[in-house]
Amino acid sequence: MSAQRSIWRCVTVGIAAFGLGCGSTTEVPSATSGADAPTANLDGGVTGDTGDHASGASGGADGLADVAAELPQISDAPEEPGDPGPPVACPSPLDPCATCLCQGGEVTSCIPLPAGAPCDPHDCCVAKATCQKCTPGTFGCNDALLACQGEPATSCDDQQSCTYDSASCTGGQCQCLHQLQPDGASCLTNTSACLAPGACLKGVCQEGAALPLDDGNPCTEDVCKNGQVVHQIVAKDCDDGDPCTTGDSCKLGQCVPASLVVCPGGPCIGNAYCDPTTGACAQLPAPNGTACTSTDLCAVVSACSGGYCTTMVVKSCDDQQYCTYDSCDGATGGCVHSPVGDQTVCGPGLACQGGKCLAAPPQWAPGVGFSAATPGPGAAVTCLVTAPSTDPVGAPITYAFAWHGPGGKVVQGELLPVGTTKPCETWTCQVTPSSASGVGQTGKATLTVLGLSCSGCPAAEDLDGDGALDAGDNCKTVPNPYQQDSDGDGLGDACDPCLLDGPWGSGLSGSGSASMLSFSNATLGPSGLAALDVLPGASLTATFDYTVGGSECAECPGCASQSVAVLVSAGGCVPVAIQPVSCPYDGSAGCAGGTTGAASVTFTAPSSGTWFLALVPATSPSCADAKLAMLAEPPYWSRLVGLCVK
């Protein structure tokens, strides 16, 4: 075959199925030139081509291969001028995922390679390239939505986040390029830690701050996993931060309360609500005068006052009977009519009998009095007839006595026994005369029992009635009218079990005088001036020095310098109890003035309380007589030592 010196190669895309066209031609040796002559193939390249396409994909579309197999090869091209020759397979120079047929230098038709077919990306830095599905409009994506893509031929990652790593195919060799990121560019130093992005500085990544884990949600567990903050939902009890909810628990990642705090209301509570700042219930009272329903069934009209439902009008239970006590039972709302005492005068010549007012002989009511007009609490009192009744016919008269106290208490007889009364109670004695003529009119008188203090019965703010209001009373339940506090411990003397243990001490000096006798250096054994926590019945000894003053007595031993050592209790607004102990100096050893000496007194600790050993002057002829005089009338005393008995 003659040497045909030119063939046509497809150089542009323009016509046929993909609008591809062929441009210039390239001179190649003819088939008669031997093994150097290129031959067309269906793999998108030409055998013997030394350009970038020489490394193209092997294997093409089966349909095109069948067509090309029947076409004349380049060596069969006609030698006559102007003859385009038969169509031959040619690669698409701009689309590695298409193969074409060219004839006479023109692309006659092109078809896409199947997806997954090997292709030539024309880049030595890409290996194992195949035609892969692509997104329209992306780089290299053809009309058949195929692009020639592969894997990097060389890994250029330098493990530095502050460099931009890329590969460049130069002179058929793939080279790595590492370009520094600009300062301030975002970067990461540790992908397993939960850190905020760092910043590049001269190619080195500066580590970012730690990311906060807590999302503020009590229903998530906040952890760091593979560099990511993860909030895992948990199921547990929680607190939604609202004090007005209860039973909070986590549900689907949210803290949900089980219920709201319910604040109790009332008939005179206008609004009851939970204060969201404290969780406490707040109640707003209804305006005073607002009508309400009282729990007192005897209430006819009730109205709110200060947040409480107050009875304004009580049900009337008056049965118009003089001989009954009329009242309303608040629990049932029913009227109760209790008979008054028999023989109670209910009108001129009338007396009550079994709750009925019946006729009685006309008699004068007796005058009534008491053995003690103002008795102390628990004291016995006798009811007396101070003015007798008169029987119309002169018949003998007998009297029936009955005491009526608080709460319906009734004591029959003249005597109100010991221990019956309490402080400030009011008792009425009713005396009913009777004779053969019948029952006469009842006389009565009322007394009031003394309070616990020297100053009368207590006021509402003075529980013990000693005149010192409770707010500042140092003995709230025991009268201490002058508020004495001998030892300064905040407890008044009247209620302080020990008057010697406070910050002010015992108040004793160990010296003093009793009439013509003075003493000094008094002690109570090793305890000094005061002994604390002494057990009842303990034996104690007090010692002191004494000096007899004045001149010689006219009669010894009964001179003015005679004295008695006594135990006296502290406190109270009545004379203190006195227990005679002994006569440390009775004048028997000389009554002349200036006599000095030492004395001791041994005694037994009495009952619990604060006690003082005191010297009491006596002018009685003997020590025994002096002791009796001490019990009869409280004398003046001078305290030697003190003790607190448990």
C-alpha positions as CSV (number, residue, x, y, z in Angstrom):
1,M,0.0,0.0,0.0
2,S,1.3,3.4,-0.9
3,A,2.4,5.8,1.8
4,Q,-0.5,7.8,2.9
5,R,1.1,10.6,5.0
6,S,-1.9,12.0,6.8
7,I,-4.7,10.8,8.9
8,W,-7.3,12.8,10.8
9,R,-7.5,13.1,14.5
10,C,-10.3,14.5,16.5
11,V,-9.1,17.7,18.2
12,T,-12.2,19.6,19.1
13,V,-15.6,18.8,20.5
14,G,-18.4,20.1,18.2
15,I,-20.8,17.9,16.5
16,A,-22.7,14.6,16.4
17,A,-24.4,13.2,19.4
18,F,-22.4,15.5,21.8
19,G,-21.9,18.4,19.5
20,L,-18.2,17.5,19.0
21,G,-16.1,18.4,16.1
22,C,-12.6,17.7,14.9
23,G,-10.1,20.4,14.0
24,S,-6.5,20.2,12.7
25,T,-4.9,17.1,11.5
26,T,-1.7,15.6,12.6
27,E,0.9,14.0,10.3
28,V,1.7,10.4,11.2
29,P,3.6,7.6,9.4
30,S,1.6,5.4,7.1
31,A,1.1,1.7,7.8
32,T,4.0,1.0,5.3
33,S,6.4,2.8,7.7
34,G,6.5,-0.3,9.9
35,A,5.9,-0.7,13.7
36,D,5.9,3.1,14.4
37,A,2.6,3.6,12.6
38,P,-0.2,4.5,15.2
39,T,-3.3,2.4,15.2
40,A,-6.7,3.5,16.5
41,N,-8.2,1.7,19.5
42,L,-11.5,1.9,21.3
43,D,-10.0,2.8,24.7
44,G,-10.0,6.5,24.1
45,G,-6.4,6.6,22.9
46,V,-4.1,5.8,20.0
47,T,-1.5,3.1,20.2
48,G,1.9,4.7,20.0
49,D,0.8,8.2,21.0
50,T,3.4,9.8,23.3
51,G,1.2,12.6,24.6
52,D,-0.8,12.7,27.9
53,H,-3.3,10.4,26.4
54,A,-0.9,7.5,26.2
55,S,-1.8,6.6,29.8
56,G,-5.6,6.6,29.0
57,A,-8.1,4.0,30.0
58,S,-7.9,0.6,28.5
59,G,-11.2,-0.8,27.2
60,G,-14.2,1.2,25.8
61,A,-17.9,0.9,25.0
62,D,-18.9,-2.6,23.7
63,G,-21.2,-1.2,21.1
64,L,-18.6,1.2,19.7
65,A,-16.0,-1.6,19.7
66,D,-18.3,-3.8,17.5
67,V,-18.7,-0.9,15.1
68,A,-15.0,-0.1,15.0
69,A,-14.1,-3.8,14.4
70,E,-15.8,-3.6,11.1
71,L,-14.3,-0.3,10.1
72,P,-11.1,-0.1,8.1
73,Q,-8.0,0.7,10.1
74,I,-5.7,3.6,9.4
75,S,-3.5,1.3,7.2
76,D,-6.6,0.7,5.0
77,A,-7.2,4.4,4.3
78,P,-7.5,5.2,0.6
79,E,-4.6,6.9,-1.0
80,E,-6.6,8.8,-3.5
81,P,-6.7,12.5,-2.8
82,G,-10.1,13.8,-1.5
83,D,-11.2,10.5,-0.3
84,P,-12.1,10.8,3.4
85,G,-11.5,7.2,4.0
86,P,-13.5,4.9,6.3
87,P,-14.6,6.1,9.8
88,V,-12.1,5.3,12.6
89,A,-12.3,5.3,16.4
90,C,-10.9,8.4,18.1
91,P,-10.8,9.7,21.7
92,S,-12.5,12.8,22.8
93,P,-9.7,15.3,23.7
94,L,-11.9,17.3,26.1
95,D,-14.1,14.5,27.7
96,P,-12.2,11.5,28.9
97,C,-15.5,9.8,29.6
98,A,-16.6,9.7,25.9
99,T,-15.3,7.9,22.8
100,C,-15.9,9.1,19.2
101,L,-15.8,8.1,15.5
102,C,-14.0,10.4,13.2
103,Q,-13.9,10.4,9.4
104,G,-12.1,12.9,7.2
105,G,-11.0,14.9,10.2
106,E,-14.5,15.3,11.4
107,V,-16.2,13.7,14.4
108,T,-19.1,11.8,13.1
109,S,-20.4,10.5,16.4
110,C,-19.6,10.2,20.1
111,I,-21.0,8.0,22.9
112,P,-20.3,8.2,26.6
113,L,-18.3,5.5,28.3
114,P,-20.3,3.4,30.8
115,A,-20.1,4.4,34.5
116,G,-17.2,2.7,36.1
117,A,-15.2,2.4,32.9
118,P,-11.5,3.3,33.2
119,C,-10.6,6.8,31.9
120,D,-7.6,9.1,31.5
121,P,-7.9,12.2,33.7
122,H,-4.8,13.7,32.0
123,D,-3.3,14.2,35.5
124,C,-0.4,12.1,36.8
125,C,-1.4,12.9,40.4
126,V,-4.7,11.0,39.9
127,A,-4.6,7.2,39.9
128,K,-7.2,4.4,39.2
129,A,-9.5,6.9,37.5
130,T,-12.9,5.7,36.4
131,C,-16.0,7.4,35.0
132,Q,-18.3,8.2,38.0
133,K,-21.7,9.8,38.3
134,C,-21.5,13.5,39.0
135,T,-23.7,16.5,39.7
136,P,-24.6,18.8,36.8
137,G,-22.6,21.9,36.8
138,T,-19.6,20.5,38.7
139,F,-16.1,20.5,37.2
140,G,-15.6,17.8,34.6
141,C,-19.2,16.7,34.6
142,N,-20.4,16.0,31.0
143,D,-23.9,15.9,29.6
144,A,-24.1,12.2,30.5
145,L,-23.5,13.2,34.1
146,L,-20.1,11.4,34.2
147,A,-16.8,12.7,35.3
148,C,-13.3,11.1,35.2
149,Q,-12.3,10.8,38.9
150,G,-9.8,8.7,40.9
151,E,-7.8,8.6,44.0
152,P,-4.6,10.6,44.8
153,A,-1.5,9.0,43.4
154,T,0.5,10.4,46.2
155,S,-0.6,11.5,49.8
156,C,0.5,15.1,50.3
157,D,-1.0,15.5,53.9
158,D,1.7,16.8,56.2
159,Q,-0.6,16.5,59.2
160,Q,-0.3,20.3,59.7
161,S,-3.6,22.1,59.8
162,C,-1.9,25.4,59.0
163,T,-0.7,24.4,55.6
164,Y,-2.7,24.0,52.4
165,D,-1.6,20.7,50.9
166,S,-1.9,20.0,47.1
167,A,-0.4,17.9,44.4
168,S,0.9,19.2,41.0
169,C,1.7,17.1,38.0
170,T,4.9,18.6,36.5
171,G,6.9,16.9,33.7
172,G,5.0,13.7,34.2
173,Q,5.9,13.7,37.9
174,C,3.5,14.3,40.8
175,Q,4.9,16.7,43.3
176,C,3.4,17.8,46.7
177,L,3.0,21.5,47.6
178,H,2.6,22.8,51.1
179,Q,1.4,26.4,51.3
180,L,1.1,28.2,54.6
181,Q,-2.3,29.3,55.7
182,P,-2.6,33.0,56.5
183,D,-2.2,34.1,60.2
184,G,-5.6,33.9,61.9
185,A,-6.9,31.1,59.7
186,S,-9.0,28.5,61.6
187,C,-7.2,25.3,62.5
188,L,-7.4,22.3,64.9
189,T,-4.6,20.9,67.1
190,N,-6.3,17.8,68.6
191,T,-9.3,16.3,66.9
192,S,-10.1,14.0,69.9
193,A,-10.4,16.9,72.4
194,C,-13.4,19.2,72.6
195,L,-11.7,22.5,71.7
196,A,-12.8,25.5,69.9
197,P,-10.9,26.1,66.5
198,G,-7.4,27.5,67.0
199,A,-5.7,30.1,64.9
200,C,-2.7,29.8,62.6
201,L,0.4,31.8,63.4
202,K,3.4,31.5,61.0
203,G,2.2,28.1,60.0
204,V,1.7,26.7,63.5
205,C,-1.8,26.1,64.9
206,Q,-2.3,27.8,68.2
207,E,-4.7,25.6,70.3
208,G,-8.2,26.9,70.9
209,A,-10.0,27.2,74.2
210,A,-11.9,24.2,75.7
211,L,-15.5,24.0,74.6
212,P,-18.0,24.2,77.5
213,L,-19.7,20.8,78.1
214,D,-22.6,21.9,80.3
215,D,-25.6,22.9,78.3
216,G,-27.5,23.9,81.4
217,N,-30.0,21.1,81.0
218,P,-30.3,18.8,84.1
219,C,-31.7,16.1,81.9
220,T,-28.6,15.6,79.7
221,E,-25.2,14.0,80.5
222,D,-22.6,16.2,78.9
223,V,-19.5,14.4,77.6
224,C,-16.8,14.9,75.0
225,K,-16.6,12.2,72.3
226,N,-14.1,12.3,69.5
227,G,-13.7,16.0,69.7
228,Q,-17.5,16.6,69.7
229,V,-19.6,17.8,72.7
230,V,-22.4,15.3,73.1
231,H,-25.5,15.9,75.2
232,Q,-27.0,12.5,76.0
233,I,-30.6,12.4,77.3
234,V,-30.9,10.8,80.7
235,A,-33.9,9.8,82.9
236,K,-33.7,10.9,86.5
237,D,-35.1,13.2,89.1
238,C,-34.4,16.9,88.5
239,D,-35.1,20.4,89.6
240,D,-36.8,22.7,87.1
241,G,-35.8,25.7,89.2
242,D,-39.4,26.6,90.0
243,P,-40.0,26.3,93.8
244,C,-43.7,26.2,93.1
245,T,-43.6,22.7,91.4
246,T,-43.1,19.3,92.9
247,G,-42.1,15.8,91.7
248,D,-39.8,17.1,88.9
249,S,-38.3,14.4,86.7
250,C,-36.6,14.2,83.3
251,K,-38.8,13.2,80.3
252,L,-37.4,13.3,76.7
253,G,-34.6,15.6,77.7
254,Q,-36.8,18.1,79.5
255,C,-37.3,18.6,83.3
256,V,-41.0,18.3,83.8
257,P,-42.9,18.8,87.1
258,A,-45.5,16.2,88.3
259,S,-47.7,18.8,90.0
260,L,-47.9,22.4,91.2
261,V,-47.7,23.4,94.9
262,V,-51.3,23.8,96.1
263,C,-51.7,26.6,98.7
264,P,-54.7,26.2,101.1
265,G,-57.3,28.9,101.0
266,G,-60.2,29.7,103.2
267,P,-63.5,31.5,103.4
268,C,-61.7,34.8,104.1
269,I,-58.7,34.2,101.9
270,G,-59.1,36.2,98.7
271,N,-56.2,34.6,96.9
272,A,-53.8,31.9,97.9
273,Y,-50.8,31.4,95.7
274,C,-47.2,30.1,95.7
275,D,-44.6,32.8,95.6
276,P,-42.2,31.8,92.7
277,T,-39.3,33.5,94.4
278,T,-39.5,31.6,97.7
279,G,-41.8,28.7,97.2
280,A,-43.8,29.8,100.2
281,C,-47.6,30.1,100.1
282,A,-48.9,33.6,100.2
283,Q,-52.4,34.4,101.2
284,L,-54.2,37.6,100.6
285,P,-57.1,38.1,103.0
286,A,-60.5,39.1,101.8
287,P,-61.6,42.6,102.7
288,N,-62.9,43.0,106.2
289,G,-66.7,42.8,106.3
290,T,-66.9,40.3,103.4
291,A,-69.6,37.7,104.1
292,C,-68.4,34.2,104.9
293,T,-69.6,30.9,106.2
294,S,-68.4,30.1,109.7
295,T,-67.7,26.7,111.0
296,D,-69.6,27.8,114.1
297,L,-73.1,26.4,113.5
298,C,-74.4,28.9,116.1
299,A,-73.4,31.8,113.8
300,V,-76.3,33.7,112.2
301,V,-74.1,36.3,110.5
302,S,-70.4,35.9,109.9
303,A,-68.0,38.3,108.2
304,C,-64.3,38.3,107.4
305,S,-62.0,40.2,109.8
306,G,-58.2,40.1,109.4
307,G,-58.4,37.0,107.2
308,Y,-60.6,35.0,109.6
309,C,-64.3,34.3,109.5
310,T,-65.7,35.9,112.6
311,T,-69.2,35.3,114.1
312,M,-71.0,38.7,114.1
313,V,-74.5,37.6,115.3
314,V,-75.1,34.4,117.3
315,K,-78.2,32.3,117.2
316,S,-80.6,33.2,120.0
317,C,-81.6,30.3,122.3
318,D,-83.6,32.2,124.9
319,D,-86.5,30.1,125.9
320,Q,-87.9,32.9,128.1
321,Q,-87.5,30.6,131.1
322,Y,-85.8,32.1,134.2
323,C,-84.8,28.8,135.6
324,T,-82.7,27.6,132.7
325,Y,-79.2,28.5,131.4
326,D,-79.6,29.0,127.6
327,S,-76.7,28.3,125.2
328,C,-76.0,27.2,121.6
329,D,-73.9,24.2,120.8
330,G,-71.4,25.4,118.1
331,A,-70.8,21.8,116.9
332,T,-74.4,21.0,116.2
333,G,-76.1,24.4,116.1
334,G,-78.7,23.2,118.6
335,C,-80.0,25.1,121.6
336,V,-79.2,23.7,125.1
337,H,-81.4,24.6,128.1
338,S,-79.7,23.5,131.4
339,P,-81.7,24.0,134.6
340,V,-80.3,26.3,137.2
341,G,-79.9,25.2,140.8
342,D,-83.1,24.4,142.6
343,Q,-84.3,27.1,145.1
344,T,-82.9,29.8,142.8
345,V,-85.2,32.8,143.2
346,C,-87.1,33.4,140.0
347,G,-89.5,36.1,141.1
348,P,-91.3,37.4,144.2
349,G,-92.2,34.4,146.2
350,L,-91.0,32.0,143.4
351,A,-88.1,29.6,143.3
352,C,-86.7,27.3,140.6
353,Q,-87.5,23.6,140.9
354,G,-86.2,21.2,138.2
355,G,-85.9,24.1,135.8
356,K,-89.4,25.4,136.5
357,C,-90.2,28.5,138.3
358,L,-92.7,27.5,141.1
359,A,-94.4,29.4,144.0
360,A,-92.5,29.6,147.3
361,P,-93.3,31.1,150.7
362,P,-92.3,34.7,150.9
363,Q,-89.0,34.9,152.8
364,W,-86.1,37.3,152.9
365,A,-83.0,36.1,151.1
366,P,-80.1,35.6,153.6
367,G,-77.0,37.8,153.5
368,V,-73.9,35.9,152.4
369,G,-70.2,36.5,153.2
370,F,-66.9,34.6,153.4
371,S,-64.3,33.7,155.9
372,A,-61.7,35.3,153.6
373,A,-62.8,38.0,151.1
374,T,-59.6,37.7,148.9
375,P,-58.2,34.2,149.4
376,G,-55.0,33.0,147.8
377,P,-55.0,30.2,145.2
378,G,-56.0,26.9,146.7
379,A,-56.9,28.3,150.0
380,A,-59.9,27.0,151.9
381,V,-62.9,29.4,152.2
382,T,-66.1,29.1,154.2
383,C,-69.3,30.6,153.0
384,L,-71.1,32.4,155.9
385,V,-74.7,33.6,156.5
386,T,-74.2,37.2,157.5
387,A,-77.9,38.1,157.6
388,P,-80.4,35.3,158.4
389,S,-83.6,34.8,156.5
390,T,-87.0,35.3,158.2
391,D,-89.8,32.7,158.1
392,P,-93.2,34.2,157.9
393,V,-94.5,32.0,160.7
394,G,-91.3,31.9,162.7
395,A,-90.5,28.3,161.8
396,P,-86.9,27.2,162.2
397,I,-84.8,27.8,159.0
398,T,-82.0,25.7,157.6
399,Y,-79.6,26.7,154.8
400,A,-78.3,24.9,151.8
401,F,-74.9,26.0,150.6
402,A,-73.6,25.6,147.0
403,W,-70.4,27.0,145.4
404,H,-70.6,27.8,141.7
405,G,-67.2,28.2,139.9
406,P,-65.9,28.6,136.3
407,G,-66.8,26.0,133.7
408,G,-69.9,24.8,135.6
409,K,-68.0,23.7,138.7
410,V,-70.3,23.1,141.7
411,V,-69.2,22.3,145.2
412,Q,-71.9,21.6,147.8
413,G,-71.6,22.7,151.4
414,E,-70.3,25.7,153.3
415,L,-66.6,24.9,152.8
416,L,-64.7,25.4,149.6
417,P,-61.9,22.8,150.2
418,V,-58.2,23.4,150.0
419,G,-56.8,23.1,146.5
420,T,-60.1,23.8,144.8
421,T,-59.5,27.3,143.5
422,K,-57.0,28.6,141.0
423,P,-55.5,32.1,140.6
424,C,-58.0,34.8,139.5
425,E,-61.0,32.5,139.4
426,T,-64.4,33.8,140.4
427,W,-66.6,31.7,142.7
428,T,-70.2,32.4,143.8
429,C,-71.7,31.0,147.0
430,Q,-75.5,30.5,146.9
431,V,-77.3,30.1,150.2
432,T,-80.9,28.9,150.0
433,P,-83.1,28.9,153.1
434,S,-85.9,26.5,153.8
435,S,-88.4,25.8,156.5
436,A,-91.6,24.0,157.1
437,S,-93.2,26.7,155.1
438,G,-91.2,25.9,152.0
439,V,-88.1,27.0,150.2
440,G,-87.1,30.7,150.5
441,Q,-85.3,33.1,148.3
442,T,-81.6,32.3,147.6
443,G,-78.9,34.8,148.6
444,K,-75.5,34.8,147.0
445,A,-72.1,36.6,147.1
446,T,-69.1,36.4,144.8
447,L,-65.3,36.4,145.5
448,T,-62.2,36.5,143.3
449,V,-59.2,34.4,144.1
450,L,-55.8,36.2,144.2
451,G,-53.4,35.9,141.3
452,L,-49.9,34.3,141.5
453,S,-48.2,37.6,142.1
454,C,-48.2,40.4,144.6
455,S,-49.8,42.8,142.1
456,G,-53.0,41.0,141.2
457,C,-54.3,38.9,138.3
458,P,-52.5,38.8,135.0
459,A,-53.3,40.9,132.0
460,A,-53.3,39.4,128.6
461,E,-49.6,40.4,128.0
462,D,-48.5,39.6,131.6
463,L,-48.9,35.8,132.1
464,D,-47.7,35.7,135.7
465,G,-49.5,39.0,136.7
466,D,-46.4,40.6,138.3
467,G,-46.7,43.9,136.5
468,A,-43.8,43.1,134.2
469,L,-45.0,42.5,130.6
470,D,-44.0,39.2,129.1
471,A,-41.9,40.8,126.4
472,G,-39.3,41.9,129.0
473,D,-40.2,39.7,132.0
474,N,-37.2,37.7,133.3
475,C,-39.6,35.2,134.9
476,K,-42.6,34.9,132.6
477,T,-44.5,32.3,134.6
478,V,-43.4,33.1,138.1
479,P,-44.1,36.5,139.6
480,N,-41.0,38.6,140.0
481,P,-42.5,42.1,140.3
482,Y,-39.2,44.0,140.8
483,Q,-37.4,41.9,138.2
484,Q,-34.5,41.0,140.7
485,D,-31.6,39.2,139.0
486,S,-29.0,38.8,141.8
487,D,-26.4,36.9,139.7
488,G,-27.0,38.6,136.4
489,D,-27.7,35.4,134.4
490,G,-30.9,36.8,132.8
491,L,-33.2,34.7,135.0
492,G,-35.1,36.5,137.7
493,D,-34.5,35.5,141.3
494,A,-38.1,34.2,141.6
495,C,-37.5,31.5,138.9
496,D,-33.8,31.0,138.9
497,P,-32.9,27.6,140.5
498,C,-29.5,29.0,141.6
499,L,-28.8,32.7,142.4
500,L,-25.1,32.2,142.8
501,D,-23.9,31.0,139.3
502,G,-24.3,34.1,137.2
503,P,-21.7,36.5,135.8
504,W,-22.2,38.8,138.8
505,G,-21.2,36.0,141.2
506,S,-22.8,35.3,144.6
507,G,-23.0,38.9,145.8
508,L,-21.5,37.7,149.1
509,S,-18.5,39.3,150.8
510,G,-17.9,37.0,153.7
511,S,-18.4,39.8,156.2
512,G,-21.2,41.8,157.8
513,S,-22.9,42.5,161.0
514,A,-26.0,41.4,163.0
515,S,-26.9,44.0,165.6
516,M,-24.0,44.0,168.1
517,L,-22.2,41.1,166.4
518,S,-19.9,41.6,163.4
519,F,-18.3,38.8,161.4
520,S,-15.6,38.4,158.8
521,N,-13.7,35.7,156.8
522,A,-16.8,33.5,156.3
523,T,-16.2,30.4,154.2
524,L,-18.2,27.3,153.4
525,G,-15.5,24.7,153.4
526,P,-13.4,24.4,150.2
527,S,-16.2,26.1,148.1
528,G,-15.4,29.5,149.5
529,L,-18.4,31.9,149.8
530,A,-20.8,29.8,147.7
531,A,-21.3,26.1,147.1
532,L,-23.0,25.0,143.9
533,D,-24.8,21.7,142.9
534,V,-25.2,20.6,146.5
535,L,-27.3,17.5,147.0
536,P,-30.2,17.6,149.5
537,G,-29.2,16.1,152.9
538,A,-25.4,16.9,152.4
539,S,-23.6,17.9,155.6
540,L,-21.9,21.4,155.3
541,T,-19.8,23.4,157.8
542,A,-19.4,27.2,157.7
543,T,-16.7,29.1,159.7
544,F,-16.3,32.8,160.4
545,D,-14.6,35.2,162.8
546,Y,-16.8,37.4,165.1
547,T,-16.5,40.4,167.3
548,V,-19.0,41.4,170.0
549,G,-19.6,45.1,170.0
550,G,-21.2,47.5,172.6
551,S,-20.8,47.4,176.4
552,E,-21.4,44.8,179.1
553,C,-24.9,43.3,179.1
554,A,-27.2,43.8,182.0
555,E,-28.2,40.1,181.9
556,C,-26.3,37.3,180.4
557,P,-26.7,35.2,178.4
558,G,-29.7,37.1,177.1
559,C,-27.9,40.1,175.9
560,A,-28.3,42.1,172.6
561,S,-25.3,40.4,171.1
562,Q,-26.9,37.1,171.2
563,S,-27.4,35.7,167.6
564,V,-28.9,32.7,165.8
565,A,-27.5,31.1,162.6
566,V,-30.4,30.3,160.3
567,L,-30.9,29.1,156.7
568,V,-33.1,31.4,154.7
569,S,-34.5,30.8,151.1
570,A,-34.2,33.5,148.4
571,G,-36.9,35.2,146.4
572,G,-40.6,35.6,146.7
573,C,-42.9,38.4,147.7
574,V,-43.9,36.8,151.0
575,P,-41.5,36.3,154.0
576,V,-38.9,33.7,153.2
577,A,-38.8,30.4,154.9
578,I,-36.4,30.2,157.9
579,Q,-34.8,27.1,159.3
580,P,-33.0,27.7,162.6
581,V,-29.7,25.9,162.8
582,S,-27.7,26.8,165.9
583,C,-26.4,29.6,168.1
584,P,-22.8,30.2,167.1
585,Y,-22.4,32.7,169.9
586,D,-24.9,33.0,172.6
587,G,-23.1,35.3,175.0
588,S,-22.4,32.7,177.6
589,A,-18.6,33.3,177.4
590,G,-18.7,36.9,178.3
591,C,-20.9,39.8,177.1
592,A,-18.3,42.5,177.4
593,G,-17.8,44.6,174.3
594,G,-14.8,43.8,172.1
595,T,-15.0,40.0,172.7
596,T,-13.6,38.2,169.6
597,G,-13.4,34.7,168.5
598,A,-14.0,32.1,165.8
599,A,-17.2,30.1,165.3
600,S,-18.4,27.3,163.1
601,V,-21.8,26.1,162.1
602,T,-22.6,22.6,160.8
603,F,-25.9,22.0,159.1
604,T,-27.7,19.8,156.6
605,A,-28.5,21.0,153.1
606,P,-32.3,21.4,152.8
607,S,-34.5,20.9,149.7
608,S,-33.7,22.2,146.2
609,G,-33.3,26.0,145.7
610,T,-30.9,28.8,146.7
611,W,-30.2,29.1,150.4
612,F,-28.2,31.5,152.6
613,L,-26.7,30.9,156.0
614,A,-27.4,34.1,157.9
615,L,-26.8,35.5,161.4
616,V,-30.0,36.8,163.0
617,P,-29.8,39.1,166.1
618,A,-31.9,37.9,169.0
619,T,-32.7,39.4,172.4
620,S,-34.4,36.3,173.7
621,P,-33.2,34.9,177.0
622,S,-32.1,31.7,175.4
623,C,-31.0,30.2,172.0
624,A,-34.1,27.9,172.0
625,D,-36.4,30.8,172.5
626,A,-34.6,32.8,169.8
627,K,-35.2,29.9,167.3
628,L,-38.9,29.9,168.0
629,A,-39.0,33.7,167.6
630,M,-37.4,33.3,164.1
631,L,-40.2,31.1,163.0
632,A,-42.9,33.4,164.3
633,E,-41.7,36.7,162.7
634,P,-39.2,37.2,160.0
635,P,-36.2,39.1,161.5
636,Y,-33.4,41.1,159.9
637,W,-30.6,38.9,158.9
638,S,-27.0,39.2,157.6
639,R,-25.8,36.6,155.0
640,L,-22.7,34.7,155.7
641,V,-22.4,32.1,152.8
642,G,-24.7,30.7,150.2
643,L,-25.5,27.3,148.5
644,C,-27.5,26.0,145.6
645,V,-29.2,22.7,146.3
646,K,-30.1,20.5,143.3
